[in-house]
Amino acid sequence: MIARSIVLIVAILICTTVGYATVVDLTGSNDSGTINDAQFVFTTPQPTGTGVIEPFLRVENTPIEQGYNTSGGTPFDDKAGPWTHDLTFGDLQNTEVTLGGVSYFKLLLDVNEPGSKRSLISLDQLQFYTSSVGGQTTSNVASLGTLRYTFGSGDSVILDASRNHGSGSGDMYAYIPTSDFAGTKTNDFVYLYAHFGNADDSQAGFEEWALVNVAPIPEMNALFPIIGFFAVAFATQHLWRRHKWQVSDI
């Protein structure tokens, strides 16, 4: 009886201490999921013109790839160029949106994988760090600064590049709770670390993270007063010139 009780207690302890990994499947069976209060949502192709999205990290390697945004160099599989650079918290704040009464920072992930049976890729780790120091190149990711958000052990997001055609138009929105960044200063640097390929290999092209410009486009009814102002100004100027011509003809 005592031995049975001990076994039962051990079983209860194991069940309460062992966590369960979360896998968000965005390959078609689902279009959204949540990991540690962050939301990951499949998106159809998005406009990608200048000012619409602002890339800040590209990584590329096979079959595993990882990297974080920095202007200091390429510590992992980061691709050098204007698309990989430092990011400030002020930059991140420009992407703030509210969903269901909760405030998030909105980022876009674009994956670039071959078609057919090789179109899947897994995002196996996503972390955000903040620091007063920019341009870091350390290979010890945990030393980047204050950890603000992370996947748990075994958590992942599975994406299918074939659901959208071509690179550059986006595949997933990531909504990261703004509450995770409490106490961060506007001029602090934000590092996004991403790791791909554990569950489904990276096989071609680069993966790209970008900020989404969420500044609202003015509604037409908001434009009408402005248009009306210019119309009145134009009409007034036209009447003044007409009157001037009439006076000169007398």
C-alpha positions as CSV (number, residue, x, y, z in Angstrom):
1,M,0.0,0.0,0.0
2,I,2.8,2.4,0.9
3,A,4.7,1.6,-2.3
4,R,1.6,2.2,-4.4
5,S,1.1,5.6,-2.7
6,I,4.7,6.5,-3.5
7,V,4.3,5.6,-7.1
8,L,1.1,7.7,-7.3
9,I,2.8,10.7,-5.7
10,V,5.7,10.4,-8.2
11,A,3.3,10.2,-11.1
12,I,1.5,13.3,-9.9
13,L,4.8,15.2,-9.5
14,I,5.9,14.3,-13.1
15,C,2.6,15.4,-14.6
16,T,2.7,18.7,-12.8
17,T,6.3,19.5,-13.6
18,V,6.7,18.3,-17.1
19,G,5.6,20.9,-19.7
20,Y,4.0,20.3,-23.0
21,A,5.4,21.7,-26.2
22,T,3.1,23.9,-28.3
23,V,3.2,23.4,-32.1
24,V,1.4,26.1,-34.2
25,D,0.5,24.6,-37.5
26,L,0.1,27.2,-40.2
27,T,0.2,24.8,-43.1
28,G,-3.5,24.9,-43.8
29,S,-5.2,22.9,-41.1
30,N,-5.1,26.0,-38.9
31,D,-4.4,29.7,-39.6
32,S,-3.4,30.8,-36.2
33,G,-2.1,29.8,-32.8
34,T,-0.6,31.0,-29.5
35,I,2.7,30.4,-27.9
36,N,3.4,32.1,-24.5
37,D,0.7,34.7,-25.1
38,A,2.1,35.7,-28.5
39,Q,-0.2,35.1,-31.5
40,F,1.1,33.7,-34.8
41,V,-1.3,34.1,-37.8
42,F,-1.0,33.0,-41.4
43,T,-1.4,36.0,-43.8
44,T,-2.2,36.1,-47.5
45,P,0.3,38.1,-49.7
46,Q,0.8,41.6,-48.3
47,P,1.9,44.8,-50.1
48,T,5.6,45.2,-49.7
49,G,6.4,48.6,-51.2
50,T,8.8,51.1,-49.6
51,G,7.3,52.3,-46.3
52,V,4.9,49.4,-46.1
53,I,7.3,46.9,-44.5
54,E,10.7,47.6,-43.1
55,P,13.0,44.5,-43.2
56,F,15.5,44.3,-40.3
57,L,16.7,40.6,-40.4
58,R,17.5,38.0,-43.1
59,V,18.9,34.6,-42.4
60,E,19.9,31.9,-44.8
61,N,21.5,28.5,-44.5
62,T,20.7,24.7,-45.0
63,P,19.4,22.7,-43.2
64,I,19.5,24.8,-40.0
65,E,19.6,28.6,-39.9
66,Q,19.7,31.1,-37.1
67,G,20.5,34.7,-36.5
68,Y,19.6,38.0,-34.8
69,N,19.4,41.5,-36.1
70,T,22.4,43.7,-35.6
71,S,24.4,46.4,-37.4
72,G,27.7,45.0,-36.0
73,G,28.2,42.1,-38.4
74,T,26.9,38.5,-39.2
75,P,27.4,36.4,-36.0
76,F,25.4,33.4,-37.4
77,D,23.6,32.9,-40.6
78,D,22.5,36.6,-40.9
79,K,22.8,38.1,-44.4
80,A,24.7,41.3,-44.6
81,G,23.1,44.3,-46.2
82,P,20.5,47.0,-45.5
83,W,18.0,44.3,-44.6
84,T,19.9,43.3,-41.4
85,H,20.5,46.0,-38.8
86,D,19.9,47.4,-35.3
87,L,16.4,48.0,-34.1
88,T,15.4,50.4,-31.3
89,F,12.4,50.0,-29.1
90,G,11.1,53.2,-30.6
91,D,11.0,51.5,-34.0
92,L,9.1,48.6,-32.5
93,Q,6.6,50.9,-30.8
94,N,5.5,52.1,-34.2
95,T,4.0,48.7,-35.0
96,E,1.7,48.6,-31.9
97,V,-1.8,47.3,-32.5
98,T,-4.7,46.2,-30.3
99,L,-6.4,42.9,-30.7
100,G,-9.3,41.9,-28.4
101,G,-8.3,44.6,-26.0
102,V,-4.7,43.4,-25.7
103,S,-1.8,45.5,-27.0
104,Y,0.8,43.8,-29.3
105,F,3.8,44.6,-31.5
106,K,3.2,43.4,-35.0
107,L,5.9,41.8,-37.1
108,L,5.9,40.1,-40.5
109,L,7.8,36.9,-41.4
110,D,8.4,36.0,-45.0
111,V,9.7,32.5,-45.7
112,N,11.4,31.5,-49.0
113,E,11.4,27.7,-49.5
114,P,11.1,25.5,-52.6
115,G,7.8,24.1,-53.7
116,S,6.3,20.6,-53.7
117,K,7.2,18.5,-50.7
118,R,10.1,20.8,-49.7
119,S,8.0,23.8,-49.0
120,L,7.7,23.4,-45.2
121,I,9.9,25.1,-42.7
122,S,9.8,25.2,-38.9
123,L,10.4,28.2,-36.7
124,D,11.8,26.5,-33.6
125,Q,12.8,29.4,-31.4
126,L,11.9,33.0,-31.3
127,Q,13.4,35.3,-28.6
128,F,13.4,39.1,-28.0
129,Y,16.1,40.8,-26.0
130,T,16.5,44.5,-25.1
131,S,19.8,46.2,-24.3
132,S,21.4,49.7,-24.1
133,V,24.2,48.4,-26.3
134,G,23.7,48.2,-30.1
135,G,25.7,46.4,-32.8
136,Q,26.4,43.3,-30.8
137,T,28.0,40.3,-32.5
138,T,28.2,37.7,-29.6
139,S,27.5,34.1,-30.4
140,N,26.2,33.7,-26.8
141,V,22.6,34.8,-27.5
142,A,21.6,34.7,-23.8
143,S,24.1,37.6,-23.2
144,L,22.4,40.0,-25.6
145,G,20.5,41.7,-22.8
146,T,17.2,41.3,-20.9
147,L,15.1,38.4,-22.3
148,R,11.6,39.7,-23.0
149,Y,10.0,36.9,-24.9
150,T,10.9,33.3,-25.7
151,F,9.4,30.0,-27.0
152,G,9.4,27.2,-24.5
153,S,11.3,23.9,-25.0
154,G,9.9,22.1,-28.0
155,D,7.6,25.0,-29.1
156,S,7.5,25.7,-32.8
157,V,5.6,27.2,-35.7
158,I,5.3,25.2,-38.9
159,L,4.9,27.2,-42.1
160,D,4.3,26.2,-45.7
161,A,5.9,28.6,-48.2
162,S,3.8,27.2,-51.0
163,R,0.6,28.8,-49.5
164,N,1.9,32.1,-50.9
165,H,3.7,32.5,-54.2
166,G,7.2,34.1,-54.3
167,S,9.2,35.8,-51.7
168,G,8.8,39.2,-50.3
169,S,5.1,39.2,-49.7
170,G,4.9,37.7,-46.2
171,D,3.6,34.4,-44.8
172,M,3.0,35.1,-41.1
173,Y,2.2,37.9,-38.7
174,A,3.7,37.6,-35.2
175,Y,1.9,39.5,-32.5
176,I,4.2,39.9,-29.4
177,P,2.6,41.3,-26.2
178,T,3.8,44.8,-25.4
179,S,3.5,44.0,-21.7
180,D,6.6,41.8,-22.1
181,F,8.7,44.9,-22.7
182,A,7.7,46.8,-19.5
183,G,10.4,49.2,-18.5
184,T,12.2,49.3,-21.8
185,K,13.4,52.7,-22.9
186,T,12.6,54.2,-26.3
187,N,16.3,54.3,-27.3
188,D,17.1,50.8,-26.1
189,F,18.0,48.2,-28.7
190,V,15.8,45.3,-29.5
191,Y,17.3,42.0,-30.7
192,L,15.1,39.4,-32.4
193,Y,16.7,35.9,-32.4
194,A,15.2,33.3,-34.7
195,H,16.1,29.6,-35.2
196,F,14.7,27.6,-38.1
197,G,14.9,24.0,-39.3
198,N,14.7,21.5,-36.4
199,A,11.4,20.0,-37.3
200,D,11.3,20.9,-41.0
201,D,14.6,21.8,-42.8
202,S,15.5,25.1,-44.3
203,Q,16.3,24.2,-47.9
204,A,16.5,27.4,-50.1
205,G,16.4,31.1,-50.0
206,F,16.3,33.4,-47.0
207,E,13.8,34.0,-44.3
208,E,13.1,37.7,-43.6
209,W,11.6,39.6,-40.6
210,A,10.1,43.0,-41.0
211,L,8.4,45.7,-39.1
212,V,4.9,46.5,-40.3
213,N,4.0,50.1,-40.9
214,V,0.6,50.3,-39.2
215,A,0.2,54.1,-39.6
216,P,-3.5,54.4,-40.7
217,I,-4.3,55.7,-44.2
218,P,-6.7,58.6,-43.8
219,E,-10.3,57.8,-44.4
220,M,-12.0,59.5,-47.3
221,N,-14.3,61.4,-45.0
222,A,-11.2,62.8,-43.3
223,L,-9.8,63.9,-46.6
224,F,-13.0,65.8,-47.7
225,P,-12.3,68.8,-45.4
226,I,-8.8,69.0,-46.8
227,I,-10.0,68.7,-50.4
228,G,-12.7,71.3,-49.7
229,F,-10.1,73.7,-48.4
230,F,-8.0,73.5,-51.5
231,A,-11.1,73.7,-53.7
232,V,-12.2,77.0,-52.0
233,A,-8.6,78.4,-52.2
234,F,-8.4,77.6,-55.9
235,A,-11.8,79.1,-56.6
236,T,-11.0,82.3,-54.6
237,Q,-7.7,82.7,-56.5
238,H,-9.5,82.1,-59.8
239,L,-12.1,84.8,-59.1
240,W,-9.5,87.2,-57.9
241,R,-7.6,86.8,-61.2
242,R,-10.8,87.2,-63.2
243,H,-11.7,90.3,-61.4
244,K,-8.2,91.7,-62.0
245,W,-8.5,91.1,-65.7
246,Q,-11.9,92.7,-65.9
247,V,-10.6,95.9,-64.1
248,S,-7.6,96.1,-66.5
249,D,-9.9,96.0,-69.5
250,I,-11.9,99.1,-68.3
